[in-house]
């Protein structure tokens, strides 16, 4: 997958933001079961249960954790956001 993102960035002159959006889109439209983490298609607002939580924090609220436990899609999306935070801290 990494090679494909690199190829896309080099071939189509995509920015990091473009690639980040593509990664989010791939999960949003995946066949993973459960509700989405996102409340909007701009990926700016998380769903109600996680609206006050941020992936940069070490723990989630009880309501967010319950939501993540019930939705595989949201759980994978949350993990992606945590990975973005960890990666971006390096720069």
N, CA, C and O atoms as a CHARMM CRD file, in Angstrom:
* protein
*
  364
    1    1 UNK  N      0.81000  -1.17400   0.00000 PROA 1      0.00000
    2    1 UNK  CA     0.00000   0.00000   0.00000 PROA 1      0.00000
    3    1 UNK  C      0.87300   1.26600   0.00000 PROA 1      0.00000
    4    1 UNK  O      0.57000   2.24600  -0.67900 PROA 1      0.00000
    5    2 UNK  N      1.93600   1.21800   0.75900 PROA 2      0.00000
    6    2 UNK  CA     2.82700   2.37400   0.83500 PROA 2      0.00000
    7    2 UNK  C      3.34100   2.74000  -0.55200 PROA 2      0.00000
    8    2 UNK  O      3.38300   3.91400  -0.91700 PROA 2      0.00000
    9    3 UNK  N      3.73000   1.72800  -1.31900 PROA 3      0.00000
   10    3 UNK  CA     4.22400   1.96500  -2.67000 PROA 3      0.00000
   11    3 UNK  C      3.15200   2.63200  -3.52700 PROA 3      0.00000
   12    3 UNK  O      3.46100   3.51200  -4.33100 PROA 3      0.00000
   13    4 UNK  N      1.90700   2.22500  -3.36400 PROA 4      0.00000
   14    4 UNK  CA     0.82000   2.80100  -4.16100 PROA 4      0.00000
   15    4 UNK  C      0.59500   4.27000  -3.80300 PROA 4      0.00000
   16    4 UNK  O      0.33800   5.09100  -4.68400 PROA 4      0.00000
   17    5 UNK  N      0.69100   4.60200  -2.52200 PROA 5      0.00000
   18    5 UNK  CA     0.56200   6.00800  -2.12200 PROA 5      0.00000
   19    5 UNK  C      1.72600   6.83100  -2.66900 PROA 5      0.00000
   20    5 UNK  O      1.52700   7.95400  -3.13300 PROA 5      0.00000
   21    6 UNK  N      2.92300   6.28700  -2.61800 PROA 6      0.00000
   22    6 UNK  CA     4.09100   6.97200  -3.15900 PROA 6      0.00000
   23    6 UNK  C      3.92500   7.20300  -4.65600 PROA 6      0.00000
   24    6 UNK  O      4.18500   8.29400  -5.16400 PROA 6      0.00000
   25    7 UNK  N      3.49300   6.16800  -5.34300 PROA 7      0.00000
   26    7 UNK  CA     3.27200   6.28800  -6.79000 PROA 7      0.00000
   27    7 UNK  C      2.21000   7.33900  -7.10600 PROA 7      0.00000
   28    7 UNK  O      2.37500   8.13300  -8.03300 PROA 7      0.00000
   29    8 UNK  N      1.13200   7.34500  -6.34600 PROA 8      0.00000
   30    8 UNK  CA     0.06700   8.33400  -6.55600 PROA 8      0.00000
   31    8 UNK  C      0.59200   9.75000  -6.31200 PROA 8      0.00000
   32    8 UNK  O      0.29100  10.67000  -7.07200 PROA 8      0.00000
   33    9 UNK  N      1.37400   9.91400  -5.25200 PROA 9      0.00000
   34    9 UNK  CA     1.91200  11.24000  -4.93400 PROA 9      0.00000
   35    9 UNK  C      2.84800  11.73000  -6.02800 PROA 9      0.00000
   36    9 UNK  O      2.79000  12.89300  -6.42500 PROA 9      0.00000
   37   10 UNK  N      3.70000  10.85500  -6.50900 PROA 10     0.00000
   38   10 UNK  CA     4.66200  11.24300  -7.53400 PROA 10     0.00000
   39   10 UNK  C      4.01400  11.42100  -8.90400 PROA 10     0.00000
   40   10 UNK  O      4.35700  12.35300  -9.63100 PROA 10     0.00000
   41   11 UNK  N      3.09400  10.55100  -9.25900 PROA 11     0.00000
   42   11 UNK  CA     2.46800  10.59500 -10.57900 PROA 11     0.00000
   43   11 UNK  C      1.49700  11.76300 -10.71300 PROA 11     0.00000
   44   11 UNK  O      1.44700  12.42500 -11.74900 PROA 11     0.00000
   45   12 UNK  N      0.73400  12.00800  -9.66300 PROA 12     0.00000
   46   12 UNK  CA    -0.32900  13.01800  -9.74400 PROA 12     0.00000
   47   12 UNK  C     -0.04500  14.26600  -8.91200 PROA 12     0.00000
   48   12 UNK  O     -0.91600  15.12000  -8.74300 PROA 12     0.00000
   49   13 UNK  N      1.18600  14.36500  -8.39200 PROA 13     0.00000
   50   13 UNK  CA     1.59400  15.53600  -7.62100 PROA 13     0.00000
   51   13 UNK  C      0.62600  15.82200  -6.47400 PROA 13     0.00000
   52   13 UNK  O      0.18800  16.95800  -6.28800 PROA 13     0.00000
   53   14 UNK  N      0.29700  14.77700  -5.70400 PROA 14     0.00000
   54   14 UNK  CA    -0.63100  14.91500  -4.58900 PROA 14     0.00000
   55   14 UNK  C      0.08600  15.38500  -3.33800 PROA 14     0.00000
   56   14 UNK  O      1.23800  15.02200  -3.09900 PROA 14     0.00000
   57   15 UNK  N     -0.58300  16.17600  -2.55900 PROA 15     0.00000
   58   15 UNK  CA    -0.03000  16.66000  -1.29800 PROA 15     0.00000
   59   15 UNK  C     -0.30400  15.64600  -0.18500 PROA 15     0.00000
   60   15 UNK  O     -1.05600  14.68900  -0.36800 PROA 15     0.00000
   61   16 UNK  N      0.31700  15.87500   0.95800 PROA 16     0.00000
   62   16 UNK  CA     0.05600  15.02300   2.12200 PROA 16     0.00000
   63   16 UNK  C     -1.42100  15.08000   2.49000 PROA 16     0.00000
   64   16 UNK  O     -2.01100  14.05400   2.82700 PROA 16     0.00000
   65   17 UNK  N     -2.02000  16.25200   2.43200 PROA 17     0.00000
   66   17 UNK  CA    -3.44800  16.41400   2.74300 PROA 17     0.00000
   67   17 UNK  C     -4.29700  15.58700   1.78200 PROA 17     0.00000
   68   17 UNK  O     -5.27300  14.96300   2.19900 PROA 17     0.00000
   69   18 UNK  N     -3.93500  15.57500   0.50500 PROA 18     0.00000
   70   18 UNK  CA    -4.65200  14.76200  -0.48200 PROA 18     0.00000
   71   18 UNK  C     -4.57600  13.28100  -0.11500 PROA 18     0.00000
   72   18 UNK  O     -5.58100  12.57100  -0.14900 PROA 18     0.00000
   73   19 UNK  N     -3.37900  12.82600   0.23600 PROA 19     0.00000
   74   19 UNK  CA    -3.18700  11.41800   0.57800 PROA 19     0.00000
   75   19 UNK  C     -3.94300  11.05900   1.85400 PROA 19     0.00000
   76   19 UNK  O     -4.51000   9.97200   1.96500 PROA 19     0.00000
   77   20 UNK  N     -3.94700  11.96600   2.79800 PROA 20     0.00000
   78   20 UNK  CA    -4.67500  11.75400   4.05200 PROA 20     0.00000
   79   20 UNK  C     -6.17300  11.62400   3.76700 PROA 20     0.00000
   80   20 UNK  O     -6.84600  10.75500   4.32100 PROA 20     0.00000
   81   21 UNK  N     -6.67600  12.48000   2.91400 PROA 21     0.00000
   82   21 UNK  CA    -8.08800  12.43300   2.52500 PROA 21     0.00000
   83   21 UNK  C     -8.40600  11.10100   1.82600 PROA 21     0.00000
   84   21 UNK  O     -9.44600  10.49400   2.07700 PROA 21     0.00000
   85   22 UNK  N     -7.51300  10.66500   0.96200 PROA 22     0.00000
   86   22 UNK  CA    -7.71800   9.39400   0.26200 PROA 22     0.00000
   87   22 UNK  C     -7.76100   8.21900   1.24700 PROA 22     0.00000
   88   22 UNK  O     -8.58200   7.31400   1.09600 PROA 22     0.00000
   89   23 UNK  N     -6.89400   8.23000   2.23900 PROA 23     0.00000
   90   23 UNK  CA    -6.88300   7.15200   3.23800 PROA 23     0.00000
   91   23 UNK  C     -8.18900   7.15200   4.02200 PROA 23     0.00000
   92   23 UNK  O     -8.76100   6.09600   4.29000 PROA 23     0.00000
   93   24 UNK  N     -8.65300   8.33700   4.38600 PROA 24     0.00000
   94   24 UNK  CA    -9.93100   8.43200   5.10500 PROA 24     0.00000
   95   24 UNK  C    -11.09100   7.95900   4.23100 PROA 24     0.00000
   96   24 UNK  O    -11.98600   7.25700   4.70000 PROA 24     0.00000
   97   25 UNK  N    -11.06700   8.34800   2.96400 PROA 25     0.00000
   98   25 UNK  CA   -12.11400   7.93000   2.02900 PROA 25     0.00000
   99   25 UNK  C    -12.15300   6.41100   1.87500 PROA 25     0.00000
  100   25 UNK  O    -13.22700   5.81100   1.82200 PROA 25     0.00000
  101   26 UNK  N    -10.98200   5.80200   1.80600 PROA 26     0.00000
  102   26 UNK  CA   -10.93500   4.35000   1.61400 PROA 26     0.00000
  103   26 UNK  C    -11.61300   3.62000   2.77000 PROA 26     0.00000
  104   26 UNK  O    -12.28000   2.60700   2.55800 PROA 26     0.00000
  105   27 UNK  N    -11.44600   4.12800   3.98900 PROA 27     0.00000
  106   27 UNK  CA   -12.11900   3.50100   5.12600 PROA 27     0.00000
  107   27 UNK  C    -13.60000   3.85300   5.17100 PROA 27     0.00000
  108   27 UNK  O    -14.43400   3.01200   5.50800 PROA 27     0.00000
  109   28 UNK  N    -13.92500   5.09200   4.83400 PROA 28     0.00000
  110   28 UNK  CA   -15.33000   5.52300   4.85100 PROA 28     0.00000
  111   28 UNK  C    -16.16900   4.66700   3.91200 PROA 28     0.00000
  112   28 UNK  O    -17.31900   4.34900   4.21600 PROA 28     0.00000
  113   29 UNK  N    -15.59500   4.29500   2.77100 PROA 29     0.00000
  114   29 UNK  CA   -16.34800   3.53600   1.76900 PROA 29     0.00000
  115   29 UNK  C    -15.99200   2.04300   1.76600 PROA 29     0.00000
  116   29 UNK  O    -16.30900   1.31500   0.82600 PROA 29     0.00000
  117   30 UNK  N    -15.33800   1.61900   2.81900 PROA 30     0.00000
  118   30 UNK  CA   -14.99000   0.19500   2.93000 PROA 30     0.00000
  119   30 UNK  C    -16.22900  -0.60900   3.32300 PROA 30     0.00000
  120   30 UNK  O    -17.28800  -0.05100   3.61100 PROA 30     0.00000
  121   31 UNK  N    -16.07300  -1.89200   3.32700 PROA 31     0.00000
  122   31 UNK  CA   -17.16800  -2.77100   3.70800 PROA 31     0.00000
  123   31 UNK  C    -17.08600  -3.16600   5.18100 PROA 31     0.00000
  124   31 UNK  O    -17.71700  -4.13600   5.60200 PROA 31     0.00000
  125   32 UNK  N    -16.31600  -2.42200   5.95800 PROA 32     0.00000
  126   32 UNK  CA   -16.25500  -2.69100   7.38800 PROA 32     0.00000
  127   32 UNK  C    -17.62800  -2.44500   8.00900 PROA 32     0.00000
  128   32 UNK  O    -18.29400  -1.46900   7.66600 PROA 32     0.00000
  129   33 UNK  N    -18.05300  -3.31300   8.91100 PROA 33     0.00000
  130   33 UNK  CA   -19.37600  -3.12100   9.52600 PROA 33     0.00000
  131   33 UNK  C    -19.36200  -2.01000  10.56200 PROA 33     0.00000
  132   33 UNK  O    -18.33400  -1.72000  11.17300 PROA 33     0.00000
  133   34 UNK  N    -20.51300  -1.40000  10.74700 PROA 34     0.00000
  134   34 UNK  CA   -20.68800  -0.40000  11.78600 PROA 34     0.00000
  135   34 UNK  C    -20.77400   1.01300  11.24400 PROA 34     0.00000
  136   34 UNK  O    -20.56700   1.27400  10.05900 PROA 34     0.00000
  137   35 UNK  N    -21.08500   1.90200  12.15400 PROA 35     0.00000
  138   35 UNK  CA   -21.23500   3.32200  11.82000 PROA 35     0.00000
  139   35 UNK  C    -19.87500   3.97000  11.62800 PROA 35     0.00000
  140   35 UNK  O    -18.85800   3.49800  12.13700 PROA 35     0.00000
  141   36 UNK  N    -19.88800   5.05500  10.88600 PROA 36     0.00000
  142   36 UNK  CA   -18.66900   5.81600  10.63400 PROA 36     0.00000
  143   36 UNK  C    -18.28700   6.64900  11.85700 PROA 36     0.00000
  144   36 UNK  O    -19.14300   7.04700  12.64700 PROA 36     0.00000
  145   37 UNK  N    -17.02000   6.89700  11.99200 PROA 37     0.00000
  146   37 UNK  CA   -16.50600   7.79900  13.02100 PROA 37     0.00000
  147   37 UNK  C    -16.87900   9.24100  12.70900 PROA 37     0.00000
  148   37 UNK  O    -16.97600  10.07400  13.61000 PROA 37     0.00000
  149   38 UNK  N    -17.08700   9.52900  11.43900 PROA 38     0.00000
  150   38 UNK  CA   -17.23600  10.90900  10.99000 PROA 38     0.00000
  151   38 UNK  C    -18.68500  11.35700  10.89100 PROA 38     0.00000
  152   38 UNK  O    -19.55600  10.60100  10.45900 PROA 38     0.00000
  153   39 UNK  N    -18.93200  12.59900  11.29800 PROA 39     0.00000
  154   39 UNK  CA   -20.25700  13.19700  11.20600 PROA 39     0.00000
  155   39 UNK  C    -20.43300  13.95000   9.89800 PROA 39     0.00000
  156   39 UNK  O    -21.55100  14.33200   9.55000 PROA 39     0.00000
  157   40 UNK  N    -19.34000  14.17000   9.16600 PROA 40     0.00000
  158   40 UNK  CA   -19.40600  14.90400   7.90700 PROA 40     0.00000
  159   40 UNK  C    -18.40700  14.33000   6.90700 PROA 40     0.00000
  160   40 UNK  O    -17.49700  13.59000   7.27900 PROA 40     0.00000
  161   41 UNK  N    -18.58500  14.67500   5.65500 PROA 41     0.00000
  162   41 UNK  CA   -17.69900  14.15400   4.61900 PROA 41     0.00000
  163   41 UNK  C    -16.41800  14.97200   4.47600 PROA 41     0.00000
  164   41 UNK  O    -15.54400  14.61500   3.68500 PROA 41     0.00000
  165   42 UNK  N    -16.29700  16.04600   5.21900 PROA 42     0.00000
  166   42 UNK  CA   -15.07100  16.83200   5.21100 PROA 42     0.00000
  167   42 UNK  C    -14.07800  16.33200   6.24400 PROA 42     0.00000
  168   42 UNK  O    -12.95900  16.83600   6.33700 PROA 42     0.00000
  169   43 UNK  N    -14.49700  15.32800   7.02700 PROA 43     0.00000
  170   43 UNK  CA   -13.65600  14.72100   8.06200 PROA 43     0.00000
  171   43 UNK  C    -13.17100  15.75000   9.06900 PROA 43     0.00000
  172   43 UNK  O    -12.02300  15.71900   9.51200 PROA 43     0.00000
  173   44 UNK  N    -14.06600  16.65900   9.41800 PROA 44     0.00000
  174   44 UNK  CA   -13.72900  17.68100  10.40000 PROA 44     0.00000
  175   44 UNK  C    -14.43200  17.46500  11.73000 PROA 44     0.00000
  176   44 UNK  O    -13.95100  17.93000  12.76400 PROA 44     0.00000
  177   45 UNK  N    -15.56400  16.76400  11.72100 PROA 45     0.00000
  178   45 UNK  CA   -16.32300  16.53100  12.95100 PROA 45     0.00000
  179   45 UNK  C    -16.55000  15.03300  13.13500 PROA 45     0.00000
  180   45 UNK  O    -17.03100  14.34300  12.23600 PROA 45     0.00000
  181   46 UNK  N    -16.19500  14.55700  14.31200 PROA 46     0.00000
  182   46 UNK  CA   -16.44500  13.15200  14.61500 PROA 46     0.00000
  183   46 UNK  C    -17.89300  12.98100  15.06600 PROA 46     0.00000
  184   46 UNK  O    -18.56000  13.94100  15.45100 PROA 46     0.00000
  185   47 UNK  N    -18.35700  11.74700  15.01000 PROA 47     0.00000
  186   47 UNK  CA   -19.72800  11.41500  15.37100 PROA 47     0.00000
  187   47 UNK  C    -20.02300  11.81300  16.81300 PROA 47     0.00000
  188   47 UNK  O    -19.11000  11.97700  17.62200 PROA 47     0.00000
  189   48 UNK  N    -21.29300  11.96400  17.11900 PROA 48     0.00000
  190   48 UNK  CA   -21.75100  12.44800  18.41100 PROA 48     0.00000
  191   48 UNK  C    -21.05300  11.86800  19.62500 PROA 48     0.00000
  192   48 UNK  O    -20.64000  12.61800  20.50900 PROA 48     0.00000
  193   49 UNK  N    -20.90900  10.56000  19.69200 PROA 49     0.00000
  194   49 UNK  CA   -20.31300   9.92300  20.86500 PROA 49     0.00000
  195   49 UNK  C    -18.85100  10.30300  21.05300 PROA 49     0.00000
  196   49 UNK  O    -18.34600  10.28500  22.17500 PROA 49     0.00000
  197   50 UNK  N    -18.17600  10.64400  19.97900 PROA 50     0.00000
  198   50 UNK  CA   -16.75000  10.99500  20.04900 PROA 50     0.00000
  199   50 UNK  C    -16.50500  12.47000  19.73400 PROA 50     0.00000
  200   50 UNK  O    -15.36700  12.87300  19.49900 PROA 50     0.00000
  201   51 UNK  N    -17.55800  13.26500  19.72900 PROA 51     0.00000
  202   51 UNK  CA   -17.44900  14.66900  19.33100 PROA 51     0.00000
  203   51 UNK  C    -16.48400  15.46400  20.20000 PROA 51     0.00000
  204   51 UNK  O    -15.86500  16.41600  19.72600 PROA 51     0.00000
  205   52 UNK  N    -16.34900  15.08700  21.45200 PROA 52     0.00000
  206   52 UNK  CA   -15.45900  15.82600  22.35400 PROA 52     0.00000
  207   52 UNK  C    -14.12500  15.13600  22.57100 PROA 52     0.00000
  208   52 UNK  O    -13.33600  15.54900  23.42000 PROA 52     0.00000
  209   53 UNK  N    -13.87400  14.09100  21.80700 PROA 53     0.00000
  210   53 UNK  CA   -12.62900  13.33700  21.93600 PROA 53     0.00000
  211   53 UNK  C    -11.70800  13.67500  20.77200 PROA 53     0.00000
  212   53 UNK  O    -12.15500  14.12700  19.71700 PROA 53     0.00000
  213   54 UNK  N    -10.41800  13.45000  20.98000 PROA 54     0.00000
  214   54 UNK  CA    -9.43500  13.67700  19.92300 PROA 54     0.00000
  215   54 UNK  C     -8.44900  12.51900  19.92900 PROA 54     0.00000
  216   54 UNK  O     -8.04100  12.04900  20.99100 PROA 54     0.00000
  217   55 UNK  N     -8.07600  12.06900  18.76800 PROA 55     0.00000
  218   55 UNK  CA    -7.16900  10.91900  18.63700 PROA 55     0.00000
  219   55 UNK  C     -5.80700  11.17300  19.26500 PROA 55     0.00000
  220   55 UNK  O     -5.07000  10.22400  19.53400 PROA 55     0.00000
  221   56 UNK  N     -5.45900  12.42200  19.50100 PROA 56     0.00000
  222   56 UNK  CA    -4.16800  12.73600  20.11800 PROA 56     0.00000
  223   56 UNK  C     -4.17000  12.44500  21.61400 PROA 56     0.00000
  224   56 UNK  O     -3.10900  12.31900  22.22600 PROA 56     0.00000
  225   57 UNK  N     -5.34900  12.33900  22.19800 PROA 57     0.00000
  226   57 UNK  CA    -5.43900  12.04900  23.62600 PROA 57     0.00000
  227   57 UNK  C     -5.17500  10.57200  23.89000 PROA 57     0.00000
  228   57 UNK  O     -5.41900   9.72400  23.03100 PROA 57     0.00000
  229   58 UNK  N     -4.68100  10.28000  25.06600 PROA 58     0.00000
  230   58 UNK  CA    -4.32500   8.89100  25.38300 PROA 58     0.00000
  231   58 UNK  C     -5.54200   8.03000  25.70400 PROA 58     0.00000
  232   58 UNK  O     -5.48500   6.80700  25.57700 PROA 58     0.00000
  233   59 UNK  N     -6.63700   8.65300  26.11700 PROA 59     0.00000
  234   59 UNK  CA    -7.84500   7.88300  26.42700 PROA 59     0.00000
  235   59 UNK  C     -9.06300   8.55500  25.81300 PROA 59     0.00000
  236   59 UNK  O     -9.06800   9.75800  25.55200 PROA 59     0.00000
  237   60 UNK  N    -10.08300   7.75700  25.59000 PROA 60     0.00000
  238   60 UNK  CA   -11.33400   8.25500  25.04300 PROA 60     0.00000
  239   60 UNK  C    -12.35400   8.34100  26.17300 PROA 60     0.00000
  240   60 UNK  O    -12.21800   7.67600  27.20100 PROA 60     0.00000
  241   61 UNK  N    -13.36200   9.15600  25.97300 PROA 61     0.00000
  242   61 UNK  CA   -14.45900   9.21400  26.93600 PROA 61     0.00000
  243   61 UNK  C    -15.18600   7.87200  26.93900 PROA 61     0.00000
  244   61 UNK  O    -15.04400   7.07800  26.00900 PROA 61     0.00000
  245   62 UNK  N    -15.95200   7.63000  27.97600 PROA 62     0.00000
  246   62 UNK  CA   -16.68900   6.35900  28.08100 PROA 62     0.00000
  247   62 UNK  C    -17.66000   6.20100  26.91300 PROA 62     0.00000
  248   62 UNK  O    -17.79700   5.10800  26.36500 PROA 62     0.00000
  249   63 UNK  N    -18.33400   7.28600  26.53000 PROA 63     0.00000
  250   63 UNK  CA   -19.30300   7.19100  25.42600 PROA 63     0.00000
  251   63 UNK  C    -18.59800   6.92000  24.10300 PROA 63     0.00000
  252   63 UNK  O    -19.10300   6.15200  23.28300 PROA 63     0.00000
  253   64 UNK  N    -17.46000   7.52800  23.88500 PROA 64     0.00000
  254   64 UNK  CA   -16.70100   7.28800  22.65900 PROA 64     0.00000
  255   64 UNK  C    -16.18100   5.85400  22.63800 PROA 64     0.00000
  256   64 UNK  O    -16.26600   5.17600  21.61400 PROA 64     0.00000
  257   65 UNK  N    -15.64800   5.39300  23.75500 PROA 65     0.00000
  258   65 UNK  CA   -15.12900   4.02800  23.82100 PROA 65     0.00000
  259   65 UNK  C    -16.23300   3.01200  23.54400 PROA 65     0.00000
  260   65 UNK  O    -16.00800   2.01700  22.85500 PROA 65     0.00000
  261   66 UNK  N    -17.41300   3.26200  24.07600 PROA 66     0.00000
  262   66 UNK  CA   -18.55000   2.36600  23.82300 PROA 66     0.00000
  263   66 UNK  C    -18.90400   2.35800  22.33800 PROA 66     0.00000
  264   66 UNK  O    -19.16200   1.30100  21.76200 PROA 66     0.00000
  265   67 UNK  N    -18.91700   3.53400  21.72300 PROA 67     0.00000
  266   67 UNK  CA   -19.18800   3.64000  20.29000 PROA 67     0.00000
  267   67 UNK  C    -18.14400   2.87600  19.47700 PROA 67     0.00000
  268   67 UNK  O    -18.48900   2.13400  18.55700 PROA 67     0.00000
  269   68 UNK  N    -16.87700   3.05700  19.81600 PROA 68     0.00000
  270   68 UNK  CA   -15.80100   2.36800  19.10100 PROA 68     0.00000
  271   68 UNK  C    -15.89500   0.86200  19.27700 PROA 68     0.00000
  272   68 UNK  O    -15.59700   0.11000  18.34800 PROA 68     0.00000
  273   69 UNK  N    -16.30200   0.41600  20.44900 PROA 69     0.00000
  274   69 UNK  CA   -16.46300  -1.02200  20.69800 PROA 69     0.00000
  275   69 UNK  C    -17.57700  -1.61600  19.85400 PROA 69     0.00000
  276   69 UNK  O    -17.53900  -2.79900  19.51600 PROA 69     0.00000
  277   70 UNK  N    -18.56400  -0.80700  19.51400 PROA 70     0.00000
  278   70 UNK  CA   -19.72100  -1.29300  18.76200 PROA 70     0.00000
  279   70 UNK  C    -19.55600  -1.19100  17.24800 PROA 70     0.00000
  280   70 UNK  O    -20.32500  -1.79600  16.50100 PROA 70     0.00000
  281   71 UNK  N    -18.57900  -0.44400  16.79500 PROA 71     0.00000
  282   71 UNK  CA   -18.41500  -0.21900  15.35400 PROA 71     0.00000
  283   71 UNK  C    -16.98500  -0.52700  14.91300 PROA 71     0.00000
  284   71 UNK  O    -16.05000   0.19600  15.25300 PROA 71     0.00000
  285   72 UNK  N    -16.83300  -1.59500  14.16300 PROA 72     0.00000
  286   72 UNK  CA   -15.50500  -1.93400  13.65100 PROA 72     0.00000
  287   72 UNK  C    -14.98100  -0.82900  12.73900 PROA 72     0.00000
  288   72 UNK  O    -13.79700  -0.49600  12.77800 PROA 72     0.00000
  289   73 UNK  N    -15.86300  -0.26100  11.91800 PROA 73     0.00000
  290   73 UNK  CA   -15.44600   0.80600  11.00400 PROA 73     0.00000
  291   73 UNK  C    -14.91100   2.00000  11.78700 PROA 73     0.00000
  292   73 UNK  O    -13.83100   2.50800  11.48200 PROA 73     0.00000
  293   74 UNK  N    -15.65100   2.44800  12.78400 PROA 74     0.00000
  294   74 UNK  CA   -15.22000   3.59500  13.59000 PROA 74     0.00000
  295   74 UNK  C    -13.91600   3.28000  14.32500 PROA 74     0.00000
  296   74 UNK  O    -13.05000   4.14500  14.45200 PROA 74     0.00000
  297   75 UNK  N    -13.78000   2.06700  14.79900 PROA 75     0.00000
  298   75 UNK  CA   -12.56300   1.65600  15.51500 PROA 75     0.00000
  299   75 UNK  C    -11.33900   1.74300  14.60400 PROA 75     0.00000
  300   75 UNK  O    -10.29200   2.24000  15.02100 PROA 75     0.00000
  301   76 UNK  N    -11.46000   1.27000  13.37600 PROA 76     0.00000
  302   76 UNK  CA   -10.35100   1.32500  12.42000 PROA 76     0.00000
  303   76 UNK  C    -10.08600   2.77500  12.01600 PROA 76     0.00000
  304   76 UNK  O     -8.93100   3.17400  11.86100 PROA 76     0.00000
  305   77 UNK  N    -11.13800   3.55800  11.84600 PROA 77     0.00000
  306   77 UNK  CA   -10.96200   4.97300  11.50800 PROA 77     0.00000
  307   77 UNK  C    -10.26300   5.71200  12.65700 PROA 77     0.00000
  308   77 UNK  O     -9.40000   6.55500  12.41400 PROA 77     0.00000
  309   78 UNK  N    -10.62700   5.40200  13.89100 PROA 78     0.00000
  310   78 UNK  CA    -9.99200   6.02900  15.05000 PROA 78     0.00000
  311   78 UNK  C     -8.50200   5.68400  15.09000 PROA 78     0.00000
  312   78 UNK  O     -7.66200   6.53900  15.37200 PROA 78     0.00000
  313   79 UNK  N     -8.19100   4.42500  14.80600 PROA 79     0.00000
  314   79 UNK  CA    -6.79000   3.98400  14.79100 PROA 79     0.00000
  315   79 UNK  C     -6.01500   4.73600  13.70500 PROA 79     0.00000
  316   79 UNK  O     -4.87000   5.13300  13.92400 PROA 79     0.00000
  317   80 UNK  N     -6.62400   4.93000  12.55000 PROA 80     0.00000
  318   80 UNK  CA    -5.97200   5.69900  11.48700 PROA 80     0.00000
  319   80 UNK  C     -5.66600   7.11100  11.97500 PROA 80     0.00000
  320   80 UNK  O     -4.57000   7.62300  11.74400 PROA 80     0.00000
  321   81 UNK  N     -6.62100   7.74000  12.64400 PROA 81     0.00000
  322   81 UNK  CA    -6.40200   9.09400  13.15800 PROA 81     0.00000
  323   81 UNK  C     -5.27500   9.11000  14.18300 PROA 81     0.00000
  324   81 UNK  O     -4.47300  10.04400  14.19900 PROA 81     0.00000
  325   82 UNK  N     -5.20300   8.10200  15.03100 PROA 82     0.00000
  326   82 UNK  CA    -4.10500   8.01200  15.99600 PROA 82     0.00000
  327   82 UNK  C     -2.76800   7.86300  15.26800 PROA 82     0.00000
  328   82 UNK  O     -1.76500   8.45100  15.67100 PROA 82     0.00000
  329   83 UNK  N     -2.76500   7.07300  14.19800 PROA 83     0.00000
  330   83 UNK  CA    -1.53800   6.90700  13.41200 PROA 83     0.00000
  331   83 UNK  C     -1.12900   8.21500  12.73500 PROA 83     0.00000
  332   83 UNK  O      0.06000   8.52500  12.65700 PROA 83     0.00000
  333   84 UNK  N     -2.10100   8.97900  12.24700 PROA 84     0.00000
  334   84 UNK  CA    -1.79800  10.29000  11.67100 PROA 84     0.00000
  335   84 UNK  C     -1.13800  11.19100  12.72000 PROA 84     0.00000
  336   84 UNK  O     -0.13200  11.84500  12.44800 PROA 84     0.00000
  337   85 UNK  N     -1.71600  11.21300  13.91400 PROA 85     0.00000
  338   85 UNK  CA    -1.16600  12.05500  14.98700 PROA 85     0.00000
  339   85 UNK  C      0.26400  11.65900  15.30100 PROA 85     0.00000
  340   85 UNK  O      1.14200  12.51400  15.41100 PROA 85     0.00000
  341   86 UNK  N      0.50000  10.35100  15.44800 PROA 86     0.00000
  342   86 UNK  CA     1.84900   9.86700  15.77300 PROA 86     0.00000
  343   86 UNK  C      2.83300  10.21800  14.65500 PROA 86     0.00000
  344   86 UNK  O      3.95500  10.64300  14.92900 PROA 86     0.00000
  345   87 UNK  N      2.42400  10.04500  13.41100 PROA 87     0.00000
  346   87 UNK  CA     3.28400  10.36000  12.28000 PROA 87     0.00000
  347   87 UNK  C      3.58900  11.85200  12.22400 PROA 87     0.00000
  348   87 UNK  O      4.73900  12.24500  12.02800 PROA 87     0.00000
  349   88 UNK  N      2.56700  12.68000  12.39400 PROA 88     0.00000
  350   88 UNK  CA     2.73200  14.12100  12.27100 PROA 88     0.00000
  351   88 UNK  C      3.55300  14.71700  13.40800 PROA 88     0.00000
  352   88 UNK  O      4.13700  15.78900  13.24700 PROA 88     0.00000
  353   89 UNK  N      3.60700  14.05300  14.53900 PROA 89     0.00000
  354   89 UNK  CA     4.43900  14.53000  15.64900 PROA 89     0.00000
  355   89 UNK  C      5.93200  14.46200  15.30100 PROA 89     0.00000
  356   89 UNK  O      6.74500  15.14700  15.92300 PROA 89     0.00000
  357   90 UNK  N      6.28400  13.65500  14.32900 PROA 90     0.00000
  358   90 UNK  CA     7.68200  13.49600  13.92800 PROA 90     0.00000
  359   90 UNK  C      8.19300  14.69500  13.13500 PROA 90     0.00000
  360   90 UNK  O      9.40100  14.86000  12.96000 PROA 90     0.00000
  361   91 UNK  N      7.27100  15.53100  12.65500 PROA 91     0.00000
  362   91 UNK  CA     7.66500  16.63400  11.76500 PROA 91     0.00000
  363   91 UNK  C      7.32600  17.98200  12.31700 PROA 91     0.00000
  364   91 UNK  O      7.60000  18.99800  11.67700 PROA 91     0.00000
